[in-house]
Amino acid sequence: MISKEKELKKAVDEAVKILREGGVILYPTDTVWGLGCDATNPKAVEKIYAIKRREDRNSLVMLVDGPDMLSRYIREVPEIAWQILEINDKPLTIIYPGAERLATNAISEDKYAAFRIPDHQFCRSLIRRFGKPLVSTSANISGSNAPDFFESVSIDIIEAADWVADNSFESGSTGKPSSIMMLGLSGEVKIIKE
């Protein structure tokens, strides 16, 4: 029998190969099932918009494995962000000013970008191995309900993905979207969704 660690490594290796080729993956996150791609690859991001049947003027959430990776893609992370991340105990997406080195179609025109640091073993392993932020948008057609667990992902989404994670990796997912807040250049905080 293959150990859980070997299964995880094999799945992560497969997903990273697809991501490096500009593909789209379907995977569990700390919140809901997501569609993901290389957040620095505009063509991969275009595929996400096409699968979701969504206009590309809405920015996307990106996942990073921790503060070091976040700092490489945000010009200057406001000090308040570190305090919020330190005390936060549930999935939280923070929209930061000053995004850089990301696909322009993944961020807003005014260079704001939404990031989350997932508390989920599969996601963290995947992001660490990939070495770059992952787009993470709910695995649904725009306007329909976000899939809380694999059973609720539509067949259209499953078939559109270039790689699909085994649902055994969904352990640790809440099945609920994250809270969202926005930070301004001067450190002001705006709650978007609790």
Z-matrix of the N, CA and C atoms (Angstrom, degrees):
N
C 1 1.451
C 2 1.543 1 109.64
N 3 1.323 2 116.21 1 137.24
C 4 1.456 3 121.37 2 -179.58
C 5 1.526 4 108.79 3 -78.43
N 6 1.317 5 115.61 4 135.62
C 7 1.463 6 119.55 5 179.88
C 8 1.531 7 110.34 6 -71.82
N 9 1.324 8 115.29 7 157.48
C 10 1.467 9 121.54 8 178.97
C 11 1.532 10 111.00 9 -58.56
N 12 1.349 11 117.10 10 -38.71
C 13 1.457 12 120.76 11 179.42
C 14 1.527 13 111.54 12 -64.09
N 15 1.350 14 116.60 13 -40.59
C 16 1.466 15 120.15 14 178.77
C 17 1.524 16 110.68 15 -67.80
N 18 1.337 17 117.33 16 -38.80
C 19 1.468 18 120.95 17 176.90
C 20 1.520 19 110.35 18 -61.62
N 21 1.340 20 115.53 19 -43.69
C 22 1.460 21 120.63 20 179.88
C 23 1.528 22 110.37 21 -62.59
N 24 1.330 23 117.48 22 -47.59
C 25 1.466 24 121.45 23 -179.75
C 26 1.532 25 111.07 24 -60.69
N 27 1.328 26 116.73 25 -43.93
C 28 1.469 27 120.92 26 179.92
C 29 1.533 28 110.51 27 -61.78
N 30 1.328 29 116.90 28 -45.98
C 31 1.463 30 121.10 29 -179.69
C 32 1.529 31 110.74 30 -64.00
N 33 1.311 32 117.19 31 -44.03
C 34 1.459 33 121.28 32 179.65
C 35 1.530 34 109.93 33 -62.39
N 36 1.326 35 117.88 34 -44.86
C 37 1.468 36 121.04 35 178.33
C 38 1.520 37 111.59 36 -58.93
N 39 1.338 38 116.98 37 -43.72
C 40 1.470 39 121.29 38 178.92
C 41 1.525 40 110.91 39 -62.58
N 42 1.327 41 116.48 40 -46.41
C 43 1.465 42 121.01 41 -178.94
C 44 1.530 43 111.35 42 -63.98
N 45 1.316 44 117.48 43 -42.77
C 46 1.469 45 121.64 44 -179.85
C 47 1.529 46 110.20 45 -61.58
N 48 1.312 47 117.20 46 -40.08
C 49 1.480 48 120.74 47 177.77
C 50 1.531 49 109.99 48 -58.47
N 51 1.321 50 117.17 49 -46.61
C 52 1.465 51 121.92 50 179.39
C 53 1.531 52 110.56 51 -63.75
N 54 1.334 53 117.16 52 -44.01
C 55 1.464 54 121.03 53 179.79
C 56 1.524 55 110.94 54 -60.98
N 57 1.320 56 117.19 55 -42.68
C 58 1.474 57 120.92 56 -179.56
C 59 1.529 58 112.05 57 -66.49
N 60 1.327 59 116.19 58 -25.17
C 61 1.467 60 121.26 59 177.70
C 62 1.525 61 112.18 60 -86.01
N 63 1.338 62 117.53 61 2.01
C 64 1.465 63 121.46 62 180.00
C 65 1.512 64 113.39 63 85.13
N 66 1.323 65 117.09 64 17.97
C 67 1.458 66 120.75 65 -178.61
C 68 1.519 67 113.80 66 -86.53
N 69 1.332 68 113.86 67 176.66
C 70 1.468 69 122.77 68 -179.53
C 71 1.516 70 108.41 69 -114.92
N 72 1.329 71 115.46 70 134.65
C 73 1.455 72 120.48 71 178.50
C 74 1.530 73 110.33 72 -114.89
N 75 1.319 74 115.10 73 154.86
C 76 1.466 75 123.57 74 174.49
C 77 1.515 76 105.53 75 -114.04
N 78 1.334 77 116.85 76 121.19
C 79 1.461 78 119.18 77 -171.07
C 80 1.524 79 111.97 78 -151.77
N 81 1.332 80 116.40 79 156.56
C 82 1.469 81 119.66 80 177.05
C 83 1.527 82 109.82 81 -81.30
N 84 1.318 83 115.39 82 146.57
C 85 1.460 84 120.77 83 176.17
C 86 1.528 85 107.93 84 -123.07
N 87 1.305 86 115.52 85 -171.23
C 88 1.462 87 120.01 86 176.82
C 89 1.527 88 111.70 87 -72.54
N 90 1.331 89 117.35 88 -11.69
C 91 1.464 90 121.32 89 -179.19
C 92 1.530 91 109.88 90 -113.99
N 93 1.327 92 117.27 91 -87.34
C 94 1.469 93 122.47 92 -179.21
C 95 1.527 94 109.15 93 -121.15
N 96 1.340 95 116.87 94 174.48
C 97 1.462 96 120.24 95 175.03
C 98 1.520 97 108.43 96 -67.43
N 99 1.344 98 115.46 97 139.56
C 100 1.448 99 119.74 98 -175.66
C 101 1.507 100 113.80 99 -128.11
N 102 1.316 101 113.89 100 158.38
C 103 1.456 102 121.96 101 166.99
C 104 1.516 103 105.41 102 -97.35
N 105 1.320 104 116.66 103 134.87
C 106 1.448 105 119.45 104 -177.38
C 107 1.508 106 112.71 105 -136.04
N 108 1.328 107 114.32 106 157.29
C 109 1.461 108 121.79 107 175.26
C 110 1.522 109 107.59 108 -159.06
N 111 1.307 110 115.65 109 176.71
C 112 1.459 111 123.33 110 176.22
C 113 1.528 112 108.27 111 -66.15
N 114 1.318 113 117.34 112 115.72
C 115 1.465 114 122.07 113 -177.43
C 116 1.527 115 113.14 114 -71.06
N 117 1.332 116 117.70 115 -5.38
C 118 1.463 117 120.86 116 177.58
C 119 1.530 118 111.95 117 -102.30
N 120 1.328 119 117.43 118 -0.28
C 121 1.464 120 122.57 119 -175.21
C 122 1.530 121 110.35 120 -109.97
N 123 1.352 122 118.27 121 103.57
C 124 1.464 123 120.42 122 -176.78
C 125 1.528 124 114.43 123 -59.93
N 126 1.330 125 117.81 124 -34.24
C 127 1.472 126 119.71 125 179.64
C 128 1.528 127 111.14 126 -68.68
N 129 1.326 128 116.84 127 -37.88
C 130 1.468 129 120.32 128 176.43
C 131 1.529 130 110.15 129 -65.49
N 132 1.338 131 116.44 130 -40.24
C 133 1.469 132 120.55 131 178.28
C 134 1.525 133 110.29 132 -63.35
N 135 1.332 134 117.69 133 -39.59
C 136 1.475 135 121.47 134 176.43
C 137 1.519 136 110.82 135 -56.73
N 138 1.332 137 116.99 136 -39.69
C 139 1.468 138 120.52 137 179.52
C 140 1.524 139 111.12 138 -61.61
N 141 1.336 140 116.38 139 -39.46
C 142 1.472 141 120.55 140 178.40
C 143 1.528 142 109.84 141 -60.52
N 144 1.339 143 116.67 142 -48.66
C 145 1.468 144 120.04 143 179.41
C 146 1.524 145 111.05 144 -59.23
N 147 1.327 146 117.27 145 -40.97
C 148 1.462 147 120.88 146 -179.82
C 149 1.530 148 111.19 147 -64.70
N 150 1.318 149 117.26 148 -44.54
C 151 1.471 150 120.87 149 179.65
C 152 1.528 151 110.46 150 -61.72
N 153 1.323 152 116.62 151 -42.43
C 154 1.461 153 121.08 152 -178.00
C 155 1.534 154 112.73 153 -79.59
N 156 1.347 155 115.88 154 -10.55
C 157 1.466 156 121.49 155 -175.68
C 158 1.529 157 109.51 156 56.61
N 159 1.317 158 113.74 157 49.58
C 160 1.464 159 122.01 158 -174.17
C 161 1.521 160 109.15 159 -124.04
N 162 1.332 161 116.44 160 143.01
C 163 1.463 162 119.85 161 176.82
C 164 1.515 163 109.40 162 -69.26
N 165 1.326 164 115.43 163 148.04
C 166 1.461 165 118.85 164 -175.14
C 167 1.525 166 114.70 165 -87.23
N 168 1.332 167 117.72 166 14.47
C 169 1.464 168 116.61 167 176.88
C 170 1.522 169 112.25 168 -89.03
N 171 1.327 170 117.43 169 -6.66
C 172 1.464 171 121.03 170 174.32
C 173 1.521 172 108.34 171 -91.07
N 174 1.317 173 116.79 172 127.26
C 175 1.469 174 118.86 173 -179.88
C 176 1.524 175 110.51 174 -71.83
N 177 1.308 176 116.26 175 166.66
C 178 1.458 177 122.79 176 -176.01
C 179 1.526 178 110.81 177 -116.65
N 180 1.325 179 116.01 178 158.76
C 181 1.467 180 121.65 179 174.46
C 182 1.528 181 108.21 180 -82.66
N 183 1.316 182 115.75 181 142.16
C 184 1.446 183 121.23 182 176.10
C 185 1.515 184 109.68 183 -122.55
N 186 1.316 185 115.91 184 145.94
C 187 1.459 186 121.63 185 178.45
C 188 1.519 187 109.33 186 -106.50
N 189 1.336 188 115.72 187 137.69
C 190 1.461 189 122.64 188 174.22
C 191 1.524 190 107.63 189 -126.58
N 192 1.328 191 116.16 190 161.02
C 193 1.468 192 118.83 191 -176.23
C 194 1.521 193 114.08 192 -87.12
N 195 1.325 194 117.70 193 -7.56
C 196 1.452 195 119.34 194 179.22
C 197 1.515 196 112.08 195 169.58
N 198 1.333 197 116.48 196 -176.77
C 199 1.461 198 121.75 197 -177.12
C 200 1.526 199 114.95 198 -58.68
N 201 1.334 200 118.39 199 -37.07
C 202 1.475 201 120.02 200 -179.00
C 203 1.523 202 111.18 201 -61.89
N 204 1.328 203 116.90 202 -46.39
C 205 1.457 204 119.78 203 179.57
C 206 1.532 205 110.24 204 -66.23
N 207 1.314 206 117.92 205 -41.75
C 208 1.461 207 121.61 206 177.69
C 209 1.530 208 110.12 207 -55.37
N 210 1.300 209 117.22 208 -45.30
C 211 1.475 210 122.33 209 -178.05
C 212 1.526 211 113.16 210 -63.25
N 213 1.315 212 117.70 211 -23.73
C 214 1.474 213 120.40 212 178.90
C 215 1.525 214 112.51 213 -77.09
N 216 1.344 215 117.55 214 -15.86
C 217 1.462 216 120.44 215 -175.17
C 218 1.530 217 113.80 216 -118.42
N 219 1.326 218 117.58 217 -2.24
C 220 1.467 219 122.95 218 174.89
C 221 1.528 220 106.51 219 -121.98
N 222 1.322 221 115.86 220 124.07
C 223 1.468 222 120.49 221 -174.42
C 224 1.525 223 111.64 222 -51.84
N 225 1.324 224 116.81 223 -50.24
C 226 1.462 225 120.33 224 178.21
C 227 1.524 226 108.45 225 -146.31
N 228 1.318 227 116.38 226 108.60
C 229 1.466 228 120.86 227 -179.97
C 230 1.533 229 107.73 228 -73.75
N 231 1.360 230 117.36 229 121.65
C 232 1.463 231 119.30 230 178.57
C 233 1.533 232 111.32 231 -57.44
N 234 1.309 233 116.86 232 140.32
C 235 1.469 234 122.53 233 -177.73
C 236 1.529 235 112.36 234 -53.40
N 237 1.322 236 116.59 235 -37.19
C 238 1.471 237 120.71 236 -179.08
C 239 1.529 238 111.36 237 -59.60
N 240 1.329 239 117.31 238 -29.02
C 241 1.472 240 120.78 239 -179.51
C 242 1.526 241 110.88 240 -61.00
N 243 1.337 242 117.03 241 -43.01
C 244 1.472 243 119.84 242 -178.40
C 245 1.529 244 110.23 243 -63.92
N 246 1.337 245 116.17 244 -38.17
C 247 1.466 246 119.71 245 178.53
C 248 1.525 247 111.07 246 -65.98
N 249 1.329 248 116.19 247 -43.09
C 250 1.471 249 120.75 248 179.41
C 251 1.525 250 110.11 249 -63.31
N 252 1.330 251 116.57 250 -46.49
C 253 1.469 252 119.99 251 -178.95
C 254 1.527 253 111.91 252 -63.20
N 255 1.309 254 116.91 253 -34.21
C 256 1.463 255 120.89 254 -178.67
C 257 1.530 256 112.57 255 -67.91
N 258 1.328 257 117.40 256 -36.71
C 259 1.471 258 119.71 257 -177.02
C 260 1.523 259 113.43 258 -96.79
N 261 1.334 260 117.21 259 -12.93
C 262 1.461 261 120.13 260 -177.25
C 263 1.525 262 111.45 261 -66.89
N 264 1.338 263 116.67 262 139.90
C 265 1.469 264 119.97 263 -179.17
C 266 1.529 265 113.23 264 -127.54
N 267 1.341 266 117.46 265 14.59
C 268 1.468 267 120.54 266 176.14
C 269 1.524 268 108.67 267 -142.41
N 270 1.329 269 118.31 268 164.67
C 271 1.464 270 119.74 269 -178.41
C 272 1.534 271 111.99 270 -55.50
N 273 1.325 272 115.36 271 124.88
C 274 1.459 273 121.31 272 -177.02
C 275 1.523 274 109.38 273 -136.96
N 276 1.325 275 114.88 274 125.19
C 277 1.459 276 121.50 275 173.71
C 278 1.522 277 106.96 276 -100.70
N 279 1.334 278 115.16 277 129.68
C 280 1.464 279 120.31 278 178.67
C 281 1.529 280 108.27 279 -116.82
N 282 1.330 281 114.74 280 131.20
C 283 1.460 282 121.28 281 177.05
C 284 1.527 283 107.51 282 -94.94
N 285 1.337 284 115.06 283 120.10
C 286 1.468 285 122.24 284 -174.79
C 287 1.526 286 110.86 285 -110.58
N 288 1.340 287 117.09 286 147.78
C 289 1.468 288 120.27 287 171.33
C 290 1.532 289 109.56 288 -82.04
N 291 1.313 290 116.12 289 161.57
C 292 1.466 291 120.54 290 171.09
C 293 1.515 292 115.40 291 78.63
N 294 1.334 293 117.31 292 35.80
C 295 1.467 294 119.87 293 178.27
C 296 1.521 295 110.43 294 -68.13
N 297 1.322 296 116.13 295 143.63
C 298 1.459 297 121.50 296 177.41
C 299 1.533 298 109.70 297 -149.39
N 300 1.347 299 114.85 298 158.81
C 301 1.468 300 121.76 299 176.54
C 302 1.526 301 113.33 300 64.37
N 303 1.331 302 117.16 301 24.59
C 304 1.469 303 122.36 302 178.01
C 305 1.515 304 108.65 303 -120.02
N 306 1.323 305 116.99 304 160.24
C 307 1.463 306 120.42 305 175.69
C 308 1.527 307 108.31 306 -59.40
N 309 1.333 308 117.12 307 131.18
C 310 1.467 309 119.96 308 -177.07
C 311 1.523 310 112.49 309 -63.92
N 312 1.342 311 117.28 310 -25.34
C 313 1.463 312 119.37 311 178.83
C 314 1.530 313 112.62 312 -83.80
N 315 1.321 314 117.35 313 3.21
C 316 1.470 315 121.34 314 176.59
C 317 1.529 316 111.45 315 -101.75
N 318 1.342 317 116.78 316 -12.51
C 319 1.467 318 121.37 317 -176.96
C 320 1.527 319 109.53 318 -121.00
N 321 1.331 320 116.03 319 169.20
C 322 1.468 321 119.60 320 179.20
C 323 1.531 322 110.17 321 -75.62
N 324 1.323 323 115.45 322 161.92
C 325 1.470 324 120.58 323 -179.90
C 326 1.521 325 111.99 324 -60.16
N 327 1.342 326 116.93 325 -31.09
C 328 1.467 327 120.09 326 -179.42
C 329 1.530 328 112.25 327 -90.89
N 330 1.328 329 115.85 328 19.36
C 331 1.477 330 123.56 329 172.59
C 332 1.534 331 114.82 330 68.69
N 333 1.334 332 116.16 331 30.08
C 334 1.467 333 119.53 332 170.56
C 335 1.521 334 107.53 333 -92.18
N 336 1.321 335 116.48 334 145.13
C 337 1.468 336 121.28 335 179.51
C 338 1.528 337 109.54 336 -139.03
N 339 1.322 338 115.42 337 142.10
C 340 1.467 339 122.46 338 -179.15
C 341 1.525 340 109.37 339 -98.28
N 342 1.339 341 116.20 340 126.14
C 343 1.462 342 121.82 341 -179.43
C 344 1.525 343 110.96 342 -129.18
N 345 1.320 344 114.43 343 148.99
C 346 1.471 345 121.33 344 172.10
C 347 1.522 346 107.68 345 -137.42
N 348 1.320 347 115.49 346 143.63
C 349 1.462 348 121.60 347 173.05
C 350 1.526 349 105.69 348 -104.49
N 351 1.331 350 117.55 349 103.29
C 352 1.470 351 119.15 350 -173.25
C 353 1.526 352 113.38 351 -74.41
N 354 1.302 353 114.47 352 142.74
C 355 1.465 354 120.96 353 173.22
C 356 1.530 355 105.96 354 -100.41
N 357 1.331 356 114.90 355 74.07
C 358 1.461 357 121.25 356 -173.98
C 359 1.529 358 107.71 357 -152.67
N 360 1.316 359 117.14 358 122.96
C 361 1.462 360 121.39 359 -172.99
C 362 1.523 361 113.25 360 -57.36
N 363 1.326 362 117.90 361 -47.91
C 364 1.462 363 119.94 362 -178.15
C 365 1.533 364 110.63 363 -62.23
N 366 1.331 365 116.86 364 -47.67
C 367 1.478 366 120.34 365 -179.61
C 368 1.519 367 111.86 366 -59.73
N 369 1.307 368 116.54 367 -49.86
C 370 1.466 369 119.63 368 -177.91
C 371 1.524 370 110.72 369 -61.07
N 372 1.325 371 117.58 370 -43.35
C 373 1.471 372 120.73 371 178.86
C 374 1.525 373 110.68 372 -61.46
N 375 1.311 374 116.13 373 -43.52
C 376 1.460 375 121.96 374 -179.71
C 377 1.528 376 111.20 375 -63.17
N 378 1.321 377 117.42 376 -48.48
C 379 1.463 378 121.10 377 -178.02
C 380 1.529 379 110.66 378 -65.29
N 381 1.326 380 116.36 379 -43.11
C 382 1.474 381 120.01 380 178.71
C 383 1.528 382 110.86 381 -58.09
N 384 1.313 383 115.73 382 -46.77
C 385 1.475 384 120.83 383 -177.49
C 386 1.525 385 111.02 384 -67.93
N 387 1.348 386 116.74 385 -38.81
C 388 1.464 387 121.45 386 -179.55
C 389 1.532 388 110.81 387 -71.38
N 390 1.315 389 117.00 388 -37.52
C 391 1.457 390 121.26 389 175.46
C 392 1.516 391 116.04 390 83.44
N 393 1.313 392 116.98 391 5.11
C 394 1.468 393 121.54 392 179.36
C 395 1.527 394 108.79 393 -141.67
N 396 1.335 395 117.01 394 164.37
C 397 1.472 396 118.93 395 177.58
C 398 1.528 397 111.70 396 -64.45
N 399 1.316 398 114.36 397 148.91
C 400 1.462 399 122.01 398 175.49
C 401 1.511 400 109.18 399 -109.21
N 402 1.328 401 116.49 400 136.73
C 403 1.454 402 119.08 401 168.35
C 404 1.517 403 106.24 402 -66.12
N 405 1.317 404 116.04 403 143.05
C 406 1.456 405 120.66 404 175.70
C 407 1.514 406 108.08 405 -141.09
N 408 1.316 407 115.75 406 101.13
C 409 1.460 408 121.44 407 177.12
C 410 1.516 409 107.67 408 -123.84
N 411 1.303 410 116.58 409 146.70
C 412 1.463 411 119.45 410 -176.43
C 413 1.524 412 111.00 411 -55.31
N 414 1.320 413 115.72 412 142.41
C 415 1.469 414 122.62 413 -173.94
C 416 1.523 415 110.47 414 -84.84
N 417 1.326 416 115.21 415 69.10
C 418 1.459 417 121.08 416 179.21
C 419 1.518 418 109.61 417 -148.76
N 420 1.330 419 115.55 418 162.24
C 421 1.454 420 120.84 419 172.47
C 422 1.531 421 105.84 420 -71.52
N 423 1.315 422 116.91 421 138.33
C 424 1.458 423 121.51 422 -178.39
C 425 1.529 424 110.64 423 -51.63
N 426 1.330 425 115.69 424 130.61
C 427 1.458 426 121.25 425 179.75
C 428 1.515 427 114.41 426 97.37
N 429 1.339 428 117.71 427 -16.78
C 430 1.472 429 119.88 428 177.49
C 431 1.524 430 109.33 429 -98.10
N 432 1.319 431 116.44 430 169.01
C 433 1.463 432 121.10 431 -175.84
C 434 1.532 433 112.30 432 -66.41
N 435 1.329 434 114.83 433 142.79
C 436 1.461 435 120.71 434 175.36
C 437 1.523 436 108.86 435 -69.45
N 438 1.341 437 117.70 436 137.32
C 439 1.465 438 120.24 437 -179.33
C 440 1.529 439 111.54 438 -76.42
N 441 1.322 440 115.97 439 115.74
C 442 1.459 441 119.07 440 -178.86
C 443 1.528 442 111.45 441 -69.93
N 444 1.329 443 116.93 442 -38.33
C 445 1.457 444 121.08 443 178.20
C 446 1.529 445 108.64 444 -136.96
N 447 1.329 446 117.42 445 168.70
C 448 1.464 447 121.87 446 -172.77
C 449 1.528 448 113.12 447 -54.72
N 450 1.321 449 116.80 448 -38.33
C 451 1.472 450 120.43 449 -177.74
C 452 1.521 451 112.44 450 -58.11
N 453 1.333 452 118.02 451 -23.67
C 454 1.464 453 119.85 452 -178.12
C 455 1.535 454 113.75 453 -97.80
N 456 1.328 455 117.73 454 6.68
C 457 1.473 456 120.82 455 174.97
C 458 1.526 457 107.52 456 -78.58
N 459 1.337 458 117.03 457 130.71
C 460 1.468 459 120.33 458 -177.83
C 461 1.532 460 110.69 459 -70.12
N 462 1.305 461 114.65 460 152.56
C 463 1.464 462 121.10 461 179.32
C 464 1.530 463 110.46 462 -62.48
N 465 1.340 464 117.82 463 -33.10
C 466 1.472 465 121.11 464 178.09
C 467 1.531 466 111.12 465 -60.34
N 468 1.314 467 116.21 466 -41.36
C 469 1.472 468 120.99 467 179.68
C 470 1.532 469 109.66 468 -69.44
N 471 1.327 470 116.73 469 -45.30
C 472 1.474 471 121.05 470 -179.91
C 473 1.530 472 110.28 471 -57.43
N 474 1.328 473 115.96 472 -45.74
C 475 1.469 474 119.96 473 -178.12
C 476 1.523 475 112.96 474 -70.42
N 477 1.333 476 117.73 475 -26.35
C 478 1.464 477 121.03 476 -179.12
C 479 1.534 478 112.73 477 -78.79
N 480 1.325 479 116.93 478 -23.18
C 481 1.470 480 120.32 479 -178.53
C 482 1.527 481 110.28 480 -74.49
N 483 1.338 482 115.56 481 146.33
C 484 1.465 483 121.09 482 177.72
C 485 1.529 484 111.78 483 -81.69
N 486 1.323 485 116.51 484 -19.03
C 487 1.468 486 121.76 485 179.04
C 488 1.524 487 107.69 486 -153.57
N 489 1.324 488 116.42 487 138.88
C 490 1.467 489 121.79 488 -179.03
C 491 1.523 490 108.94 489 -124.45
N 492 1.328 491 115.94 490 126.36
C 493 1.470 492 121.22 491 177.86
C 494 1.522 493 109.97 492 -70.23
N 495 1.299 494 115.26 493 150.43
C 496 1.460 495 121.30 494 173.50
C 497 1.525 496 108.18 495 -68.73
N 498 1.329 497 116.78 496 138.74
C 499 1.469 498 118.33 497 -177.45
C 500 1.525 499 113.35 498 -68.97
N 501 1.330 500 118.23 499 -6.71
C 502 1.467 501 119.78 500 175.53
C 503 1.529 502 111.27 501 -67.13
N 504 1.339 503 117.58 502 -17.06
C 505 1.462 504 121.18 503 179.60
C 506 1.528 505 112.57 504 -86.81
N 507 1.341 506 117.52 505 0.55
C 508 1.456 507 118.41 506 -177.14
C 509 1.531 508 112.62 507 -78.35
N 510 1.314 509 117.99 508 -7.41
C 511 1.461 510 120.90 509 176.95
C 512 1.525 511 109.95 510 -54.33
N 513 1.321 512 116.08 511 128.94
C 514 1.463 513 120.47 512 -178.12
C 515 1.511 514 112.48 513 103.00
N 516 1.341 515 117.79 514 -8.98
C 517 1.463 516 120.95 515 176.50
C 518 1.526 517 109.05 516 -79.35
N 519 1.333 518 116.18 517 141.66
C 520 1.467 519 120.18 518 179.23
C 521 1.517 520 112.28 519 -83.71
N 522 1.339 521 117.16 520 -24.71
C 523 1.458 522 120.55 521 -175.66
C 524 1.522 523 112.42 522 78.74
N 525 1.336 524 116.90 523 9.33
C 526 1.466 525 122.04 524 -179.42
C 527 1.521 526 109.36 525 -131.01
N 528 1.351 527 116.86 526 144.79
C 529 1.469 528 119.32 527 177.10
C 530 1.528 529 111.82 528 -62.25
N 531 1.316 530 116.32 529 159.50
C 532 1.468 531 121.13 530 -179.78
C 533 1.527 532 111.15 531 -78.98
N 534 1.319 533 114.81 532 163.36
C 535 1.463 534 121.06 533 167.54
C 536 1.527 535 106.43 534 -73.77
N 537 1.341 536 116.27 535 156.02
C 538 1.464 537 120.06 536 -179.05
C 539 1.525 538 109.16 537 -133.27
N 540 1.329 539 115.09 538 133.25
C 541 1.466 540 119.75 539 172.55
C 542 1.520 541 109.04 540 -135.41
N 543 1.330 542 114.55 541 157.53
C 544 1.465 543 120.46 542 -179.69
C 545 1.524 544 108.83 543 -120.26
N 546 1.328 545 115.66 544 136.83
C 547 1.455 546 121.59 545 177.07
C 548 1.529 547 109.07 546 -109.48
N 549 1.329 548 115.34 547 136.05
C 550 1.458 549 120.38 548 177.81
C 551 1.513 550 110.88 549 -89.87
N 552 1.315 551 115.64 550 172.40
C 553 1.464 552 121.44 551 -179.51
C 554 1.523 553 112.35 552 -60.18
N 555 1.325 554 117.16 553 -30.80
C 556 1.468 555 121.26 554 -179.37
C 557 1.524 556 112.36 555 -95.49
N 558 1.329 557 117.30 556 9.22
C 559 1.459 558 120.88 557 177.91
C 560 1.513 559 114.39 558 91.17
N 561 1.348 560 118.57 559 5.35
C 562 1.449 561 119.57 560 177.05
C 563 1.530 562 109.58 561 -66.54
N 564 1.335 563 115.20 562 147.61
C 565 1.462 564 121.84 563 -175.05
C 566 1.521 565 109.27 564 -117.39
N 567 1.333 566 116.20 565 131.42
C 568 1.461 567 121.36 566 177.04
C 569 1.528 568 107.70 567 -127.48
N 570 1.330 569 117.22 568 122.94
C 571 1.460 570 121.82 569 176.81
C 572 1.527 571 108.07 570 -80.09
N 573 1.328 572 116.66 571 122.86
C 574 1.459 573 121.96 572 179.40
C 575 1.534 574 109.96 573 -94.72
N 576 1.333 575 115.37 574 -45.20
C 577 1.476 576 120.24 575 -179.46
C 578 1.520 577 108.62 576 -149.75
N 579 1.338 578 116.08 577 126.42
C 580 1.467 579 119.55 578 178.49
C 581 1.506 580 110.86 579 -86.09
